[in-house]
Amino acid sequence: MGSLRALLAGDRNADRVVPPSGFTAQLTVFAAGAMAFLAVFALALSLASGRLADRWGDELARSATIRIVAPLDQRSAQTDAALRILETTRGIASARALSDEEQRDLLAPWFGNDLALESLPVPRLIEVIEDTDGMDPAGLRLRLAAEVPGAVLDDHNRWRQPLIEAATRLRLLGWVSIVLITAAVAAMITLAANAALAANAQVISVLRLIGATDDYIALAFIRRFTLRALSGAAAGTVLGMLAMLLMPRGSDMGGFLTGLGFQGSHWLLPLLIPLLAAGVAFAATRAAAKRTLKELA
């Protein structure tokens, strides 16, 4: 508690031990600011990936599609037959055949808006929504095979799992990036602290001669570098959050990248980045100061 109180209160005489400017000061502030800026984006990537995995899982877990692959003169009859089967199938909340306009909209990105469905062998699609209990896909496939030979059930399992795994790996990548950024901050601040200590070796020797303890000298360096990291990280975090505000808003048409941002209470999480940077700077400078002062003894 005494060290923390001294760190927060400071000591004007002790602060004179550490040069207030120079390349070490600029390096510390710039490194903390740049890494905090990148950490904001890494955090946003991780949170957006988590939301994406949840959304894909929720949307695909309780839905299925039936394709009616049949000649044009039999397609309507087989579609009606499949709908009657679905009405009596346990675990299905609703089922409906997509209209020509809806299917045309689905195919528009690949074939354009002037696609003539009536002249092409495009299967009729039936959207199936499961209830909370879920359906038995194997049993439904057997019924469809017996009564609607042109029906093909797709329960989205082959699509859902790879998408969720991809989003989960993106989320993991975001957290790994934050860890690497933290390690990089620690390494840069350690180098800057070592350089400052080495440059002030003569001053440190004089302070020892007049009775200054190593703890007193180390605290001066720890406090100065911790505050530099805190101020630099605060500036980088603010710039990162402003950049996130300028990102396009999430939309159904925009895809994943337009949803890369913070939502709700997640906007509070970047505020922890300056505190994390200060904690890393404190630990890194303390270790560097203890080691260097021992070598200079």
C-alpha positions as CSV (number, residue, x, y, z in Angstrom):
1,M,0.0,0.0,0.0
2,G,2.9,2.4,0.8
3,S,4.4,1.9,-2.7
4,L,1.0,2.4,-4.3
5,R,0.4,5.6,-2.3
6,A,3.9,6.8,-3.2
7,L,3.3,5.9,-6.9
8,L,0.1,7.9,-7.0
9,A,1.3,10.9,-4.9
10,G,4.7,11.1,-6.5
11,D,7.8,12.8,-5.2
12,R,9.1,16.0,-6.9
13,N,12.7,15.3,-6.0
14,A,12.5,11.7,-7.1
15,D,10.9,12.7,-10.4
16,R,14.0,14.7,-11.2
17,V,15.9,11.5,-11.4
18,V,14.1,10.5,-14.6
19,P,14.5,12.9,-17.6
20,P,11.1,14.3,-18.5
21,S,11.8,14.3,-22.2
22,G,14.0,12.5,-24.7
23,F,13.6,9.5,-26.9
24,T,12.7,7.1,-24.0
25,A,9.8,9.3,-23.0
26,Q,8.6,9.6,-26.6
27,L,9.1,5.9,-27.3
28,T,7.1,5.0,-24.2
29,V,4.2,7.3,-25.0
30,F,4.1,6.4,-28.7
31,A,4.4,2.6,-28.1
32,A,1.6,2.6,-25.5
33,G,-0.6,4.8,-27.7
34,A,-0.1,2.7,-30.9
35,M,-0.6,-0.6,-29.1
36,A,-3.7,0.7,-27.3
37,F,-5.1,1.7,-30.7
38,L,-4.5,-1.8,-32.1
39,A,-5.9,-3.4,-28.9
40,V,-9.2,-1.6,-29.5
41,F,-9.5,-3.2,-32.9
42,A,-8.4,-6.6,-31.6
43,L,-11.0,-6.4,-28.9
44,A,-13.7,-5.3,-31.4
45,L,-12.7,-8.2,-33.7
46,S,-13.1,-10.7,-30.8
47,L,-16.4,-9.3,-29.6
48,A,-17.8,-9.1,-33.2
49,S,-16.7,-12.7,-33.9
50,G,-18.5,-13.8,-30.8
51,R,-21.7,-12.1,-31.8
52,L,-21.3,-13.6,-35.3
53,A,-20.9,-17.1,-34.0
54,D,-24.0,-16.7,-31.8
55,R,-26.1,-15.3,-34.6
56,W,-25.1,-18.0,-37.1
57,G,-25.7,-20.7,-34.5
58,D,-29.1,-19.3,-33.5
59,E,-30.3,-18.7,-37.1
60,L,-29.2,-22.0,-38.5
61,A,-29.7,-24.3,-35.5
62,R,-33.6,-24.1,-35.7
63,S,-34.0,-23.9,-39.5
64,A,-33.9,-26.3,-42.4
65,T,-34.6,-26.2,-46.1
66,I,-36.4,-28.7,-48.4
67,R,-35.7,-28.6,-52.1
68,I,-38.3,-30.0,-54.4
69,V,-36.3,-31.3,-57.4
70,A,-39.0,-32.4,-59.8
71,P,-40.3,-31.8,-63.4
72,L,-42.2,-28.5,-63.8
73,D,-45.5,-30.3,-64.2
74,Q,-45.0,-32.2,-60.9
75,R,-43.3,-29.5,-58.8
76,S,-46.5,-27.9,-57.4
77,A,-48.1,-31.2,-56.5
78,Q,-44.9,-32.4,-54.7
79,T,-44.5,-29.1,-52.9
80,D,-48.1,-29.4,-51.6
81,A,-47.4,-33.0,-50.5
82,A,-44.2,-32.0,-48.7
83,L,-46.1,-29.2,-46.9
84,R,-48.8,-31.7,-45.7
85,I,-46.1,-34.0,-44.3
86,L,-44.5,-31.1,-42.5
87,E,-47.8,-30.1,-41.0
88,T,-48.0,-33.4,-39.2
89,T,-44.3,-33.8,-38.3
90,R,-43.4,-33.3,-34.7
91,G,-40.9,-30.6,-33.9
92,I,-41.7,-28.3,-36.7
93,A,-43.1,-24.9,-35.8
94,S,-43.8,-23.6,-39.3
95,A,-43.1,-24.4,-42.9
96,R,-43.8,-22.5,-46.1
97,A,-42.8,-22.5,-49.7
98,L,-40.8,-19.5,-50.9
99,S,-42.5,-17.5,-53.6
100,D,-40.9,-16.9,-57.0
101,E,-40.0,-13.3,-55.9
102,E,-38.2,-14.6,-52.9
103,Q,-36.3,-17.2,-54.8
104,R,-35.4,-14.7,-57.5
105,D,-34.0,-12.4,-54.8
106,L,-31.9,-15.3,-53.5
107,L,-30.4,-15.9,-56.9
108,A,-30.1,-12.3,-57.9
109,P,-26.5,-11.8,-56.7
110,W,-25.4,-14.6,-59.1
111,F,-27.8,-14.4,-62.0
112,G,-29.1,-10.9,-61.9
113,N,-32.6,-9.5,-61.3
114,D,-34.1,-10.6,-64.6
115,L,-33.9,-14.3,-64.0
116,A,-36.9,-16.2,-65.4
117,L,-37.6,-19.0,-62.9
118,E,-40.4,-20.5,-65.0
119,S,-38.0,-21.3,-67.8
120,L,-35.2,-22.8,-65.7
121,P,-35.1,-26.1,-63.7
122,V,-34.8,-24.2,-60.4
123,P,-36.0,-26.4,-57.5
124,R,-38.8,-25.0,-55.3
125,L,-37.6,-24.2,-51.8
126,I,-39.5,-24.8,-48.6
127,E,-38.4,-23.0,-45.4
128,V,-38.8,-25.1,-42.3
129,I,-38.6,-23.6,-38.8
130,E,-38.2,-26.0,-35.9
131,D,-39.7,-25.5,-32.4
132,T,-37.8,-25.7,-29.2
133,D,-38.0,-29.5,-29.1
134,G,-36.5,-29.9,-32.6
135,M,-37.4,-32.4,-35.3
136,D,-36.1,-35.8,-36.2
137,P,-34.2,-35.3,-39.6
138,A,-33.7,-39.0,-40.2
139,G,-37.4,-39.8,-39.8
140,L,-38.4,-36.8,-41.9
141,R,-36.1,-37.9,-44.7
142,L,-37.6,-41.4,-44.7
143,R,-41.2,-40.0,-45.0
144,L,-40.2,-37.6,-47.7
145,A,-38.4,-40.3,-49.7
146,A,-41.5,-42.5,-49.5
147,E,-44.1,-39.9,-50.4
148,V,-42.3,-37.0,-52.1
149,P,-39.4,-38.5,-54.2
150,G,-38.3,-35.1,-55.4
151,A,-37.8,-33.7,-51.9
152,V,-34.3,-33.2,-50.5
153,L,-33.9,-32.1,-46.8
154,D,-31.0,-29.9,-45.8
155,D,-30.9,-29.3,-42.0
156,H,-27.9,-26.9,-42.4
157,N,-25.6,-29.0,-40.2
158,R,-22.9,-29.0,-42.9
159,W,-23.1,-25.2,-43.1
160,R,-23.6,-24.3,-39.5
161,Q,-20.6,-26.0,-37.8
162,P,-17.8,-24.7,-40.2
163,L,-19.2,-21.2,-39.9
164,I,-19.3,-21.3,-36.1
165,E,-15.8,-22.8,-36.0
166,A,-14.6,-20.0,-38.3
167,A,-16.1,-17.3,-36.1
168,T,-14.8,-18.9,-32.9
169,R,-11.3,-19.0,-34.4
170,L,-11.6,-15.3,-35.3
171,R,-12.6,-14.6,-31.7
172,L,-9.6,-16.5,-30.4
173,L,-7.4,-14.6,-32.9
174,G,-8.6,-11.4,-31.4
175,W,-7.7,-12.4,-27.8
176,V,-4.3,-13.8,-29.0
177,S,-3.7,-10.4,-30.6
178,I,-4.4,-8.6,-27.4
179,V,-2.0,-10.9,-25.5
180,L,0.7,-10.3,-28.1
181,I,0.1,-6.5,-28.0
182,T,0.5,-6.6,-24.2
183,A,3.7,-8.5,-24.5
184,A,5.0,-6.0,-27.1
185,V,4.2,-3.1,-24.8
186,A,6.0,-4.8,-21.9
187,A,9.1,-5.4,-24.2
188,M,9.2,-1.8,-25.5
189,I,8.8,-0.3,-22.0
190,T,11.5,-2.6,-20.6
191,L,13.9,-1.5,-23.3
192,A,13.0,2.2,-22.7
193,A,13.4,1.8,-19.0
194,N,16.8,0.0,-19.4
195,A,18.0,2.8,-21.6
196,A,16.9,5.5,-19.2
197,L,18.5,3.7,-16.3
198,A,21.8,3.2,-18.2
199,A,21.8,6.9,-19.3
200,N,21.4,8.0,-15.7
201,A,24.0,5.7,-14.2
202,Q,26.1,8.6,-12.9
203,V,23.0,10.3,-11.3
204,I,22.1,7.0,-9.7
205,S,25.6,6.7,-8.3
206,V,25.4,10.2,-6.8
207,L,22.0,9.5,-5.3
208,R,23.3,6.4,-3.6
209,L,26.3,8.4,-2.2
210,I,23.9,10.8,-0.5
211,G,21.8,8.0,1.0
212,A,19.0,7.3,-1.6
213,T,17.9,3.7,-1.4
214,D,17.4,1.6,-4.5
215,D,13.6,1.4,-3.8
216,Y,13.5,5.2,-3.8
217,I,15.3,5.4,-7.1
218,A,13.3,2.5,-8.7
219,L,10.0,4.1,-7.7
220,A,10.9,7.3,-9.5
221,F,11.4,5.4,-12.8
222,I,8.4,3.2,-12.2
223,R,6.1,6.2,-11.6
224,R,7.4,8.1,-14.6
225,F,7.1,5.2,-17.0
226,T,3.7,4.1,-15.6
227,L,2.2,7.5,-16.1
228,R,3.7,7.8,-19.6
229,A,2.2,4.4,-20.6
230,L,-1.1,5.4,-19.0
231,S,-1.3,8.7,-20.9
232,G,-0.2,7.2,-24.2
233,A,-2.6,4.3,-23.9
234,A,-5.5,6.6,-23.0
235,A,-4.8,8.7,-26.1
236,G,-4.6,5.6,-28.3
237,T,-7.8,4.2,-26.8
238,V,-9.7,7.4,-27.5
239,L,-8.5,7.4,-31.1
240,G,-9.4,3.8,-31.5
241,M,-12.9,4.3,-30.1
242,L,-13.4,7.3,-32.4
243,A,-12.3,5.1,-35.4
244,M,-14.8,2.4,-34.3
245,L,-17.5,5.1,-34.3
246,L,-16.7,5.9,-37.9
247,M,-17.0,2.3,-39.0
248,P,-20.2,1.4,-41.0
249,R,-23.0,0.2,-38.9
250,G,-24.0,-3.4,-39.0
251,S,-26.7,-4.4,-41.5
252,D,-28.1,-7.4,-43.2
253,M,-26.6,-6.4,-46.5
254,G,-23.3,-5.2,-45.1
255,G,-22.0,-8.5,-43.9
256,F,-19.5,-9.1,-41.2
257,L,-17.2,-6.1,-41.6
258,T,-20.0,-3.6,-41.1
259,G,-20.7,-5.2,-37.7
260,L,-17.1,-4.8,-36.5
261,G,-17.7,-2.6,-33.5
262,F,-18.9,-2.4,-30.0
263,Q,-22.5,-2.7,-28.9
264,G,-24.2,-1.7,-25.6
265,S,-22.1,-2.2,-22.5
266,H,-19.1,-3.4,-24.6
267,W,-18.2,0.2,-25.2
268,L,-16.9,0.2,-21.6
269,L,-14.4,-2.6,-22.2
270,P,-11.9,-0.4,-24.1
271,L,-11.6,1.8,-21.1
272,L,-9.8,-1.0,-19.3
273,I,-7.0,-0.8,-21.9
274,P,-5.2,2.2,-20.4
275,L,-5.3,0.6,-17.0
276,L,-3.9,-2.6,-18.4
277,A,-1.1,-0.7,-20.1
278,A,-0.3,1.1,-16.9
279,G,-0.2,-2.2,-15.0
280,V,2.1,-3.7,-17.7
281,A,4.3,-0.7,-17.5
282,F,4.5,-0.8,-13.7
283,A,5.5,-4.5,-13.7
284,A,8.0,-4.2,-16.6
285,T,9.6,-1.0,-15.3
286,R,9.8,-2.5,-11.8
287,A,11.6,-5.6,-13.0
288,A,13.9,-3.6,-15.2
289,A,14.8,-1.2,-12.5
290,K,15.5,-3.9,-9.9
291,R,17.7,-5.8,-12.3
292,T,19.6,-2.7,-13.6
293,L,20.1,-1.2,-10.2
294,K,21.5,-4.5,-9.0
295,E,23.9,-4.6,-12.0
296,L,25.0,-1.0,-11.2
297,A,25.7,-1.7,-7.6
